[in-house]
Amino acid sequence: MKILLHCDEYDPRHVPIAIRMSVFSQVFRQKGHEVQVLTGAQRLGDGLQPAPEATYCPLIPLETKSTVMRMLNQLSFGVTSFLKSFGLGAFDVVLSSSPPVLAGIFGMQDPEAFAEGCGRIGTTMPTTVEALARFCAQTLHTGVKYVNGAKPVTCLAEVSGAGGSYLQEAVDAGADCLVTGEAAHHIALLAKQKGVGLVVAGHWGTEHGIADVLAAHIASSFPALTVRHAAADRDPYSYLL
């Protein structure tokens, strides 16, 4: 299978999305797939060596973290990567890390550490709490419930598992919505009181997706080990439709 990874950051940049997409690339290639990468050339000249599988696209530099500069940076990646794509041919699968550019709804720009390093918070293209909840339901295939916020979501916080207790931290950091796996009743009441969104997408549902990525990362770091995602990793709950 021929796979294209579309991401504004990639190896050798050492930022979360670049590391994540590099792991995906490695896993796909280990499984025998042909992988090409279309990515941004953000500060690539700082003594960093480009990855051979990647095509680097020029971007408007992200000099500041203002909304305008972020939008210009992402827009430039959307335009230049679109133009570069004409020379790459056809692909069976395209995996993108930049859904705000490509009409997704859950993209997060310049994510920062949140919830004691267990989560992240960042800006998104404007969306709604309901749209985020539907996205989680369709992607994670678990029971999802939500508390609607009082305004559109442009700053999103997320932490997997039982992260409801971080709602106040998310509010203090300027988030319009928190996506997590579990939240107590009083946390839902607090979200309602504060006028912020809360999406509760299931403890297992928000955590199990990282297991394959983590297994691949461990396997690449310790080649002598055989690392697998345990078959016993299943949601203990059954859901009524």
Backbone torsions as a table, in degrees:
resi	resn	phi	psi	omega
1	MET	NA	141.5	179.5
2	LYS	-101.2	120.5	-172.8
3	ILE	-120.3	134.5	173.7
4	LEU	-111.0	125.4	172.3
5	LEU	-98.1	123.6	-178.7
6	HIS	-112.8	110.0	-173.6
7	CYS	-152.5	139.4	-178.0
8	ASP	-76.1	-13.1	175.7
9	GLU	-132.2	140.9	-178.7
10	TYR	-157.7	170.6	175.6
11	ASP	-49.8	133.3	16.2
12	PRO	-98.6	15.8	178.7
13	ARG	-69.9	135.1	-177.0
14	HIS	-103.5	67.3	174.2
15	VAL	-125.3	158.7	-171.3
16	PRO	-51.9	-47.2	-175.8
17	ILE	-68.7	-34.6	178.4
18	ALA	-65.5	-42.4	179.5
19	ILE	-64.7	-43.7	-178.8
20	ARG	-62.0	-46.7	-178.1
21	MET	-69.9	-31.1	176.3
22	SER	-65.9	-38.4	177.1
23	VAL	-65.8	-44.2	176.4
24	PHE	-55.8	-46.7	-179.4
25	SER	-58.6	-44.7	-179.2
26	GLN	-64.2	-43.9	-179.9
27	VAL	-62.6	-45.3	-179.6
28	PHE	-61.7	-42.4	-178.9
29	ARG	-68.0	-36.4	176.7
30	GLN	-63.6	-28.9	178.9
31	LYS	-85.7	5.0	174.4
32	GLY	93.6	7.3	-180.0
33	HIS	-86.1	152.2	174.0
34	GLU	-88.1	124.2	-174.7
35	VAL	-120.7	130.7	168.9
36	GLN	-124.0	153.4	-175.7
37	VAL	-127.2	132.9	174.9
38	LEU	-114.1	112.2	-170.3
39	THR	-141.3	173.7	-178.7
40	GLY	-91.4	150.2	179.7
41	ALA	-98.4	61.6	-178.4
42	GLN	-83.6	111.2	178.4
43	ARG	53.0	36.8	-179.7
44	LEU	-71.1	-18.9	-176.1
45	GLY	-79.8	-0.8	-177.6
46	ASP	-78.5	50.2	179.2
47	GLY	74.4	11.9	-177.2
48	LEU	-92.9	140.9	-179.9
49	GLN	-94.8	129.1	-178.4
50	PRO	-67.5	151.1	176.3
51	ALA	-78.0	137.0	-175.3
52	PRO	-63.8	-27.0	-177.7
53	GLU	-85.0	-3.0	-171.5
54	ALA	-104.1	143.2	169.0
55	THR	-107.8	120.9	-173.5
56	TYR	-98.0	131.9	-176.4
57	CYS	-106.3	136.0	177.0
58	PRO	-66.9	144.5	-177.6
59	LEU	-131.0	156.8	166.5
60	ILE	-72.3	121.8	-174.2
61	PRO	-58.3	142.3	177.0
62	LEU	-90.1	80.2	-175.9
63	GLU	-73.4	-35.4	177.5
64	THR	-131.0	168.0	-179.8
65	LYS	-99.0	26.2	177.0
66	SER	-69.1	157.0	-179.9
67	THR	-59.6	-41.6	-178.5
68	VAL	-62.6	-46.3	-179.2
69	MET	-66.2	-37.8	177.4
70	ARG	-62.9	-43.8	179.7
71	MET	-64.0	-42.6	179.1
72	LEU	-64.7	-40.5	178.6
73	ASN	-61.7	-47.3	-179.9
74	GLN	-69.0	-38.6	178.5
75	LEU	-63.1	-41.5	179.2
76	SER	-63.6	-37.1	177.4
77	PHE	-66.8	-41.0	178.2
78	GLY	-59.7	-43.0	-177.8
79	VAL	-71.3	-51.4	-175.5
80	THR	-68.1	-36.6	178.2
81	SER	-69.7	-33.2	175.3
82	PHE	-61.9	-45.1	-179.2
83	LEU	-67.4	-41.2	179.4
84	LYS	-65.4	-29.2	-175.1
85	SER	-63.8	-23.3	-178.5
86	PHE	-63.2	-25.5	-178.6
87	GLY	-94.3	5.2	-174.8
88	LEU	-99.7	-12.9	-178.7
89	GLY	83.1	-165.3	-175.8
90	ALA	-95.0	152.2	179.3
91	PHE	-130.7	151.8	176.4
92	ASP	-79.2	-34.0	-178.2
93	VAL	-139.1	138.3	172.2
94	VAL	-120.5	121.0	178.6
95	LEU	-112.4	118.6	-175.8
96	SER	-113.6	141.1	173.4
97	SER	-98.0	4.2	-173.7
98	SER	-123.6	59.3	-179.2
99	PRO	-58.4	-26.0	177.5
100	PRO	-61.2	-35.1	179.2
101	VAL	-74.8	-37.7	-171.8
102	LEU	-102.7	25.4	172.1
103	ALA	79.3	17.3	170.8
104	GLY	-77.9	-179.8	-177.8
105	ILE	-124.8	-5.7	-172.6
106	PHE	-117.6	21.9	-179.1
107	GLY	-73.4	143.4	179.4
108	MET	-126.7	126.1	-177.6
109	GLN	-99.6	138.6	178.5
110	ASP	47.5	55.6	-179.0
111	PRO	-63.0	142.6	177.5
112	GLU	-119.7	158.1	-179.1
113	ALA	-61.1	144.1	-176.5
114	PHE	-152.2	153.7	176.6
115	ALA	58.3	53.8	177.9
116	GLU	57.6	34.2	177.9
117	GLY	85.4	-3.7	-178.2
118	CYS	-85.8	-16.1	-178.7
119	GLY	-132.6	-168.3	179.1
120	ARG	-147.4	159.3	178.6
121	ILE	-141.0	140.0	-179.1
122	GLY	-169.6	174.6	-179.8
123	THR	-82.7	153.1	176.8
124	THR	-134.2	164.6	167.6
125	MET	-65.0	144.9	-176.8
126	PRO	-54.4	131.2	176.9
127	THR	-148.2	-170.1	-179.7
128	THR	-121.3	160.5	177.5
129	VAL	-62.8	-41.7	-180.0
130	GLU	-61.3	-41.4	179.2
131	ALA	-63.5	-40.3	177.1
132	LEU	-64.3	-41.2	178.8
133	ALA	-63.2	-42.6	178.3
134	ARG	-64.2	-40.4	178.0
135	PHE	-60.1	-44.6	178.2
136	CYS	-62.4	-42.9	-179.3
137	ALA	-62.8	-42.4	-178.5
138	GLN	-73.0	-29.6	-176.0
139	THR	-89.3	-43.1	-173.8
140	LEU	-92.7	-19.5	178.0
141	HIS	57.6	42.0	175.2
142	THR	-129.0	167.5	177.6
143	GLY	-64.8	126.4	-177.4
144	VAL	-122.9	134.9	173.7
145	LYS	-131.3	160.3	-175.6
146	TYR	-152.8	157.6	171.9
147	VAL	-112.3	122.7	-177.3
148	ASN	-71.4	145.4	177.0
149	GLY	-93.3	176.5	-176.4
150	ALA	-92.1	-4.9	-177.2
151	LYS	-152.2	166.8	177.3
152	PRO	-60.0	154.2	-179.3
153	VAL	-92.4	117.0	173.3
154	THR	-122.6	-10.4	174.2
155	CYS	-132.5	120.4	-171.9
156	LEU	-119.6	136.2	173.1
157	ALA	-114.4	143.1	177.5
158	GLU	-144.6	141.1	173.1
159	VAL	-150.2	128.8	-175.5
160	SER	-76.8	167.9	178.3
161	GLY	71.3	-147.2	-176.2
162	ALA	-84.8	73.3	-174.5
163	GLY	-105.5	12.1	-177.8
164	GLY	-60.3	-29.4	-177.6
165	SER	-67.1	-11.0	179.6
166	TYR	-91.9	9.8	-178.2
167	LEU	-59.1	-47.4	-178.3
168	GLN	-61.7	-39.1	176.8
169	GLU	-61.7	-39.9	178.0
170	ALA	-63.6	-42.8	178.7
171	VAL	-62.3	-45.3	-179.2
172	ASP	-62.9	-28.7	-179.5
173	ALA	-86.4	-0.9	176.3
174	GLY	96.2	10.4	-179.1
175	ALA	-70.5	143.1	174.5
176	ASP	-92.0	-14.9	-177.5
177	CYS	-158.8	146.0	173.0
178	LEU	-117.1	127.3	173.4
179	VAL	-106.7	125.1	-179.0
180	THR	-149.3	-176.8	-177.6
181	GLY	-93.8	-39.8	-178.9
182	GLU	-137.3	148.1	174.6
183	ALA	-153.0	135.5	178.7
184	ALA	-71.0	164.1	-178.1
185	HIS	-58.4	-41.7	-178.1
186	HIS	-67.9	-23.4	176.0
187	ILE	-71.2	-39.2	176.4
188	ALA	-63.7	-39.4	177.9
189	LEU	-65.2	-38.0	178.4
190	LEU	-64.8	-41.2	178.1
191	ALA	-60.8	-43.2	178.6
192	LYS	-62.2	-43.4	-179.3
193	GLN	-64.4	-39.9	-177.3
194	LYS	-81.5	-13.2	-178.7
195	GLY	75.0	24.4	178.6
196	VAL	-109.8	156.4	-179.8
197	GLY	-80.6	151.8	176.3
198	LEU	-141.7	120.2	176.8
199	VAL	-113.2	121.4	-179.6
200	VAL	-110.5	106.7	-168.4
201	ALA	-110.0	12.7	176.4
202	GLY	97.5	132.2	-178.4
203	HIS	-60.2	-55.2	-179.6
204	TRP	-64.4	-41.2	-176.9
205	GLY	-60.2	-35.1	-177.6
206	THR	-88.7	-4.8	-178.1
207	GLU	-113.4	-32.5	-169.1
208	HIS	-68.2	-23.9	-176.6
209	GLY	-64.1	-24.3	-177.7
210	ILE	-80.4	-14.4	-172.9
211	ALA	-61.5	-43.1	179.6
212	ASP	-64.9	-40.3	178.9
213	VAL	-64.6	-44.8	179.6
214	LEU	-64.3	-41.2	178.7
215	ALA	-60.6	-42.1	179.5
216	ALA	-65.9	-38.7	-179.6
217	HIS	-66.5	-42.4	178.9
218	ILE	-65.6	-42.7	-179.3
219	ALA	-62.5	-38.1	179.4
220	SER	-71.5	-29.4	179.8
221	SER	-81.2	-28.1	-178.6
222	PHE	-130.3	79.1	-174.0
223	PRO	-57.6	-24.9	-178.3
224	ALA	-74.3	-14.6	-178.5
225	LEU	-92.2	146.6	169.6
226	THR	-100.5	117.9	-174.3
227	VAL	-118.7	127.8	179.8
228	ARG	-134.8	151.6	171.8
229	HIS	-75.3	119.4	-174.0
230	ALA	-59.7	133.1	178.4
231	ALA	-64.9	-21.7	-179.2
232	ALA	-75.9	-6.8	-179.6
233	ASP	-75.9	91.0	-179.3
234	ARG	-135.0	149.4	176.7
235	ASP	-63.5	123.1	-178.7
236	PRO	-71.8	-14.9	-176.8
237	TYR	-92.0	151.1	166.0
238	SER	-109.5	150.4	-173.1
239	TYR	-122.7	138.6	173.8
240	LEU	-88.4	130.0	-179.1
241	LEU	-85.1	NA	NA
